[in-house]
Amino acid sequence: MFHWGLVWSVGCTTNLDGRLKFNNFLRDLDNKKSMKVFPDEGTIYDYEFKQKEHIWTEWIDSFKNFEIDQKLSYHEIAIPTKDSARNRYLIKLLLSHNYHILTLGPTGTGKSLNCS
């Protein structure tokens, strides 16, 4: 849990370039240890830690069975991405523990949709 918390506290406070540097920094540390912490594929930001099972799973696994509801209008369809899955999870976690949140980002990146 420490490593997951490190990624989503210290490691989330930067931009894309900083995330890549932080990913490489933690991967280098991970490679120096005899017991690897993070999965080999992707970046450290691509994974969620399942505490009960003690395993890392990709964010995209949370919507691999996604199907578009045929009754929805085009403007009502929201296709999940690993970013939206990640954001929804973290927003839900914070709100369920009564923390205030502020989501930032450019127009059209799903801030309002992910908070609903």
Residue pairs with C-beta under 8 A, 6 or more apart in sequence:
1 49
1 51
3 26
3 37
3 38
3 49
4 48
4 49
6 26
7 22
7 26
7 44
7 45
8 90
10 22
11 19
11 22
11 23
11 26
11 44
11 45
14 21
14 22
19 43
19 45
20 43
22 44
23 43
23 44
23 45
26 38
26 44
27 38
27 44
30 36
30 37
30 38
38 44
38 47
38 56
39 47
39 56
42 58
45 86
46 58
46 59
46 60
46 82
47 56
47 57
47 58
47 59
48 56
48 57
48 58
48 59
48 62
48 86
48 89
49 55
49 56
50 56
50 57
58 82
59 82
59 85
59 86
59 89
60 81
60 82
60 85
62 80
62 85
62 89
63 80
63 85
66 79
66 80
68 77
68 79
69 77
78 84
78 110
78 113
83 109
83 110
84 110
84 113
84 114
87 103
87 110
87 114
88 114
91 101
91 103
91 114
91 115
94 101
95 101
101 115
103 111
103 114
103 115
104 111
105 111
